[in-house]
């Protein structure tokens, strides 16, 4: 249909990006993906096509290339952009901060410049609850003071938000920054999910890889925090719920006039769950026993944080729908599907 709104999704082959592409297609949008595949897999686009019946347009390059970025925008002329593309490993960012500052800041600047030059004034930015650091109180609201993030990765998210805020003041731009908490789970089809290249840094793939036998076990870092069971507390949100928040943000922007605006929403469930509770739920729901041990606290880990998500409900009309049991069940179903896929590739 000619009147379909076209959404450019940067980093659209990644974990959150791919789920968002699916939800956008199912919501009736024309979706185009750009991804350099540095932390994603090209076959994800085939999986998206299998789920939706539509294979999105795709270009592979690094958005730090300004000329290529501007050329892409000129060719596809998107109505709105969702910007996921970024380096995202906390530990790697500590070891190689310049890579993170160069990649995450330059790619955003290039995307915003290309957007403005090509008359696309609506951007949804993938931010993070890391901008809050260890909040003074939980649940943390969008009005909480932003603290120095614990990692260069988190700091790039904060600086990117500042770049967007400053640009909104100077240009005709409408921006929604979604500060997400801890995405987990996988699509119900088990055809897309979290697929880290190399050793995973997030909790859920560590659990699933231990359960499938890719890892002998894992460590829970710290059991002496001031929390009910001594382990860190986070707000875990199902990735499909998170994807739907992006669709809601796109609808919000497309239905607004062109008055410059910068909006921020927390995207979480509004409940804190400890690391030990996640592990226990994974074992209970999936009928498995995991091999783990407690280890000393890990530098940079926030003790506890969860979202006040009332603003997202009020203004986006969005709330999380999927509970903890479904999060851990879908993640395990995806890992099993992925294991079969990887074995078939090895045998072919």
C-alpha positions in Angstrom: 0.0 0.0 0.0 1.4 3.4 -1.0 0.1 5.1 2.1 2.0 2.9 4.5 4.3 4.8 6.8 7.9 3.8 6.3 10.0 3.2 9.4 13.8 2.9 9.3 15.1 0.6 12.1 18.8 0.9 12.7 20.3 -2.2 14.4 17.1 -4.0 13.3 18.8 -7.4 13.1 19.7 -7.4 16.7 17.8 -8.8 19.7 15.4 -5.9 20.5 15.5 -4.6 17.0 14.4 -7.8 15.3 11.4 -8.1 17.7 10.5 -4.5 17.1 10.6 -5.1 13.3 8.2 -7.9 13.7 5.7 -5.9 15.7 6.0 -2.9 13.3 5.3 -5.1 10.3 2.3 -6.7 12.1 1.1 -3.2 13.0 1.0 -2.3 9.2 4.2 -0.4 8.8 6.7 -0.6 5.9 10.0 -1.4 7.6 13.5 -1.0 6.4 16.5 -2.3 8.3 20.1 -1.1 8.4 22.6 -3.1 10.5 26.4 -3.7 10.2 25.9 -7.3 11.5 28.7 -6.8 14.0 26.5 -8.3 16.8 23.7 -9.8 14.7 23.0 -12.4 12.1 21.8 -12.0 8.6 19.4 -15.0 8.8 17.4 -13.1 11.3 15.8 -11.3 8.4 14.6 -14.6 7.0 13.2 -15.5 10.4 11.3 -12.2 10.4 9.9 -13.0 7.0 8.8 -16.5 8.2 7.0 -14.9 11.2 5.3 -12.0 9.4 5.2 -13.1 5.7 7.1 -9.9 4.9 10.9 -9.6 4.4 12.0 -6.0 5.3 14.3 -4.1 3.1 17.9 -4.4 4.3 21.2 -2.6 3.9 24.4 -3.7 5.7 26.9 -0.9 6.6 28.3 1.0 9.6 26.3 4.1 10.5 29.5 5.8 11.5 29.9 6.3 7.7 28.2 9.7 7.3 28.1 9.6 3.5 26.4 6.2 3.3 24.0 7.1 6.1 22.9 10.3 4.2 22.6 8.3 0.9 20.4 5.7 2.6 18.0 8.3 4.0 17.8 10.0 0.6 16.9 6.7 -1.1 14.3 5.3 1.3 12.9 8.6 2.7 11.6 7.2 6.0 8.7 8.8 7.9 10.3 8.0 11.2 13.4 6.3 12.6 14.0 3.9 15.5 17.7 4.1 16.4 18.9 0.9 18.1 22.4 0.6 16.5 25.1 0.8 19.1 27.7 -1.1 21.0 26.1 -2.5 24.1 28.5 -4.6 26.2 29.1 -3.0 29.6 32.4 -4.9 30.3 33.8 -4.3 26.8 33.0 -0.6 27.2 35.1 -0.4 30.4 38.0 -2.1 28.5 37.6 -0.1 25.3 35.8 3.2 26.1 37.0 5.0 23.0 35.4 2.4 20.7 32.1 3.0 22.6 32.2 6.8 22.5 33.2 6.8 18.8 30.7 4.3 17.7 27.6 5.2 19.7 28.0 9.0 19.5 29.0 9.2 15.9 26.3 6.9 14.6 23.7 8.9 16.4 25.0 12.2 15.1 25.0 10.8 11.6 21.5 9.5 11.9 20.1 12.7 13.2 21.9 14.8 10.5 20.6 12.5 7.8 17.1 12.6 9.2 16.9 16.4 9.3 18.5 16.8 5.8 15.9 14.4 4.4 12.8 15.8 6.1 12.4 13.0 8.6 11.8 14.7 12.0 10.6 11.8 14.1 13.1 9.7 16.0 12.6 7.0 18.7 15.9 6.5 20.6 16.9 3.3 22.4 18.1 4.5 25.8 18.6 2.7 29.0 17.9 2.7 32.8 21.7 2.9 33.2 21.3 6.7 33.0 19.9 6.6 36.5 22.9 4.8 38.1 21.9 3.6 41.5 18.7 5.7 42.1 18.0 7.3 45.4 14.6 5.6 45.5 12.7 2.8 43.7 10.6 2.6 41.7 12.6 5.2 39.7 10.6 7.8 37.7 11.6 9.8 34.6 12.0 12.8 36.9 14.8 11.2 39.0 18.2 12.9 38.7 20.5 11.3 36.2 23.7 10.1 37.9 27.1 9.4 36.4 26.6 5.9 34.8 28.6 3.0 36.0 30.2 2.3 32.6 31.2 4.1 29.4 28.3 2.2 27.7 25.8 3.8 30.1 27.5 7.2 29.7 27.1 7.0 25.9 23.3 6.6 26.4 23.2 9.6 28.7 25.3 11.7 26.2 23.2 10.6 23.3 20.1 11.8 25.2 21.8 15.1 25.7 22.7 15.4 22.0 19.0 14.8 21.2 17.7 17.2 23.7 20.0 20.0 22.5 19.1 19.3 18.8 15.4 19.4 19.6 16.0 23.0 20.9 17.7 24.0 17.7 15.9 22.0 15.0 12.4 20.9 14.1 12.7 17.5 15.7 10.3 15.3 17.7 12.1 12.6 19.8 11.0 9.9 22.1 13.7 8.3 24.3 12.7 5.0 25.8 14.7 4.1 28.9 14.4 0.4 29.1 15.2 -1.8 32.0 16.3 -5.5 31.4 14.9 -7.1 28.3 14.6 -10.9 28.3 12.6 -13.7 26.6 12.0 -14.4 23.0 9.2 -14.3 20.3 6.5 -17.0 20.9 7.5 -18.6 17.5 11.0 -19.3 18.9 12.3 -18.1 15.5 14.1 -15.0 16.9 15.6 -14.3 20.3 18.8 -13.2 22.1 21.7 -14.5 20.1 25.0 -13.0 21.4 28.1 -13.3 19.4 30.8 -14.6 21.8 30.3 -15.0 25.5 27.0 -13.5 26.7 27.0 -10.7 29.3 23.3 -10.7 30.0 21.8 -13.0 32.6 19.2 -14.9 30.5 21.5 -16.3 27.8 23.9 -17.3 30.5 21.0 -19.4 32.0 19.9 -20.9 28.7 23.4 -21.7 27.6 24.0 -23.4 30.9 20.8 -25.4 30.6 21.6 -26.5 27.0 25.1 -27.5 27.9 27.1 -24.8 26.1 28.4 -23.6 29.5 29.3 -25.8 32.5 27.8 -23.3 35.0 27.7 -19.7 36.0 28.2 -17.3 38.9 25.8 -15.1 40.7 27.8 -12.0 41.5 27.1 -11.0 45.1 24.7 -12.5 47.6 25.3 -9.9 50.3 23.4 -6.9 48.8 20.7 -5.2 50.9 17.9 -7.0 49.1 15.5 -9.7 50.3 17.7 -12.6 49.2 21.0 -10.7 48.9 21.2 -10.8 45.1 20.8 -7.8 42.8 17.3 -6.7 41.9 16.3 -5.6 38.4 13.1 -4.9 36.4 13.0 -7.7 33.8 10.7 -7.0 30.8 9.7 -9.4 28.0 11.3 -8.3 24.7 7.9 -8.4 22.9 6.4 -6.0 25.4 9.5 -3.8 24.8 9.0 -4.0 21.1 5.4 -2.9 21.5 6.5 0.1 23.4 8.4 1.2 20.3 5.3 0.8 18.1 3.4 2.9 20.6 6.1 5.6 20.5 6.0 5.6 16.7 2.2 6.0 16.7 2.6 8.9 19.2 5.1 10.7 17.0 3.2 10.2 13.8 0.0 11.5 15.3 1.7 14.6 16.7 2.1 17.9 14.9 5.7 19.0 14.0 6.2 21.1 17.1 9.7 20.2 18.5 9.5 18.0 21.5 11.7 15.7 23.6 9.8 13.0 25.5 11.2 10.3 27.9 9.5 7.1 29.1 10.6 4.3 31.4 9.9 0.9 29.8 9.7 -1.8 32.5 7.2 -3.9 34.3 7.2 -1.7 37.5 8.3 -4.7 39.6 11.8 -5.7 40.9 12.9 -9.3 40.6 16.2 -10.6 42.1 18.8 -12.6 40.1 18.1 -15.6 42.4 14.3 -15.3 41.7 15.0 -15.4 38.0 17.2 -18.5 38.4 14.5 -20.2 40.6 11.7 -19.3 38.1 13.8 -20.7 35.2 14.3 -24.0 37.0 10.7 -24.3 38.2 9.0 -23.4 34.9 11.3 -25.4 32.6 11.8 -28.4 35.0 15.6 -28.0 35.0 18.4 -27.7 37.5 21.2 -25.2 36.8 24.7 -25.4 38.0 25.7 -22.1 39.6 27.7 -20.7 42.5 27.9 -17.4 44.3 30.9 -15.1 43.6 32.0 -11.8 44.9 30.2 -8.6 43.8 31.0 -7.4 40.3 32.4 -3.9 39.9 29.8 -1.5 38.5 26.7 -3.5 39.3 23.8 -1.4 40.7 22.2 -3.0 43.8 18.6 -2.6 42.8 16.5 -0.6 40.3 13.0 -1.0 38.9 10.7 1.3 36.9 7.9 3.6 37.7 6.2 3.1 34.4 3.0 5.2 35.0 4.0 7.8 32.4 4.2 5.2 29.6 0.8 4.0 30.6 -0.7 7.5 30.7 0.9 9.0 27.5 1.8 6.0 25.3 -1.1 3.8 26.4 1.4 1.1 26.9 2.1 -1.4 29.8 3.9 -4.7 30.1 1.6 -7.7 29.6 3.9 -10.7 29.8 4.8 -12.2 33.2 8.0 -13.8 34.5 7.0 -17.4 33.8 6.5 -16.7 30.1 9.8 -14.8 30.0 11.8 -17.8 31.2 9.8 -20.3 29.2 10.2 -18.4 25.9 13.9 -17.9 26.5 14.4 -21.6 27.0 12.2 -22.5 23.9 14.4 -20.1 21.8 17.7 -21.6 23.1 16.4 -25.1 22.1 15.4 -23.9 18.6 18.8 -22.1 18.3 20.6 -25.3 19.3 18.9 -27.3 16.5 19.6 -24.5 14.0 23.3 -24.4 14.9 23.6 -28.2 14.6 22.0 -28.2 11.2 24.4 -25.5 10.0 27.4 -27.6 11.3 26.1 -30.7 9.5 25.4 -29.0 6.2 
